[in-house]
Amino acid sequence: MHEKTIFALSSGSLPSGVAIIRVSGPAVADTAEKILGCLPPPRKATFSRFRHPSTGDLLDEGLSIYFPGPNSFTGEDVLELQGHGGKASVEAILTALASIEGLRVAEAGEFSRRAFENNRMDLTELEGLSDLIAAQTEGQRRQALSQSQGVLRALYEGWRSDIIQARALIEAELDFADEDDVPGSVSDQVWSGVLTLINQISDHLDDGRRGELIREGFSIALLGPPNAGKSSLLNALARRDVAIVTPQAGTTRDTIEISMRIGEHLVVITDTAGLRQTDDEIEREGIKRAVQAARHADLVVWLSPSDAPADLPVKLREIPNEQLLTIGTKADLATSQCEIVVSTVYTNGLDVFLRELEDRIDKRLGHGESAALSRQRHRFALNECSNCLRLSIQSKLDLELRSEHLRQAGDHLGRLTGRIDVEDLLDVIFSEFCVGK
Ligand SMILES: Nc1nc2c(ncn2[C@@H]2O[C@H](COP(=O)(O)OP(=O)(O)OP(=O)(O)O)[C@@H](O)[C@H]2O)c(=O)[nH]1
């Protein structure tokens, strides 16, 4: 239980129609008495006048809602004041709250941190909540919402409890090994269960980074020879002049990125330097970066000008087919062999090109049909868990050692949901949150 009661503006930037100020902690009832004159009935929106606790001056009027702990967002007593969203109105209430003994302004993510500490949410649910607030696309919203509702928590806690149960059986076998009434074959069942679990974790990890790509953005690199029209295409997609376009070959030297939505997903598109042999040191560095961008991209679009078709250079031939899309550019100048052709001068073909991109992205990222891990942190913990499980099923090892590997595997999952040993992680995780959340 925290001694201090915290408060902050929890709604968005001001001015706004309505502003919500949230107060959480042991002094909520006292605060309500001082500001509202009484504690409102639990979980009922109540019309209230907000007054300064010492002068009695009317500051604003609106709704107040009291959520008694532990059934509140933070698990503590919570009071929400919904007033007018003017800067001065909000400032007056925040100042009045600050004048009350035992109250202080909340730090970024502090309400959520209290929710975690009071077992209202686990770490994956809180990360989902943080992603939900940051979500810009339908895909991100859907993924974040289901994560905040506990899809990953349920999955990982289920796996952890399977491991704990397996370990209990092994420990029993160790304890009663000398007694006749414990069948020696118990452990055979346990290890086949662990093997199933290893396969489930491996399927969950082997998802083409779907959840991470939905969250961070699917990356597309535009590559081609100089003057193929890469920067023109980037500008057409962005609908603004992001990159310099000139008739001079080799205009783009560095990589240029834009973020945009395609269909339901966030996409990061990178314009790159045209690929050619050159002695120019700066251009060579640009080309090196272009090749790197291609290797890291989830999809490479190769631009082949219709009036001077260009094959994919040798150094890019290792890119798998499903990660490559060749399009013909400058369709207004000549006929192209490519299935998809665009002209940025007459802006034709762009809709077909965008549809193709959307199809490919949807195929890779899906529509949130199954729970997907969404952070490197999850991947790391699951890999570690899986490694420990693999060690545990090695029959040549001592049973005690195998049980210890099981314990470690469970602990990696416990760390993932925040059930154990995460103090060092919390500052990093909650710093992602905004004040008031
Ligand atoms: N006719 C025609 N010209 C185009 C089209 N797209 C681009 N161009 C012209 O082609 C030239 C090169 O275009 P950029 O978009 O700079 O080509 P780039 O591939 O980025 O070129 P680098 O920076 O040299 O790699 C410019 O003069 C553009 O106006 C098109 O669809 N049709």
The ligand as a Gaussian input file, in Angstrom:
#p B3LYP/6-31G(d) Opt

LIG

0 1
 N        8.093000      10.493000     -67.270000
 C        8.244000      10.170000     -66.009000
 N        9.265000      10.656000     -65.304000
 C        9.391000      10.307000     -64.011000
 C        8.487000       9.438000     -63.370000
 N        8.889000       9.245000     -62.099000
 C       10.003000       9.996000     -61.940000
 N       10.316000      10.629000     -63.083000
 C       11.443000      11.528000     -63.327000
 O       12.628000      10.771000     -63.280000
 C       13.678000      11.539000     -62.692000
 C       14.272000      10.806000     -61.532000
 O       13.271000      10.652000     -60.549000
 P       13.607000      10.321000     -59.038000
 O       12.316000      10.091000     -58.347000
 O       14.539000      11.324000     -58.483000
 O       14.365000       8.944000     -59.229000
 P       15.258000       8.162000     -58.174000
 O       15.105000       6.724000     -58.502000
 O       14.917000       8.579000     -56.801000
 O       16.679000       8.660000     -58.570000
 P       18.075000       8.610000     -57.742000
 O       17.965000       9.577000     -56.630000
 O       19.064000       9.004000     -58.767000
 O       18.290000       7.213000     -57.292000
 C       13.045000      12.875000     -62.306000
 O       13.317000      13.819000     -63.328000
 C       11.567000      12.575000     -62.245000
 O       10.751000      13.689000     -62.521000
 C        7.389000       8.933000     -64.154000
 O        6.535000       8.159000     -63.687000
 N        7.318000       9.320000     -65.447000

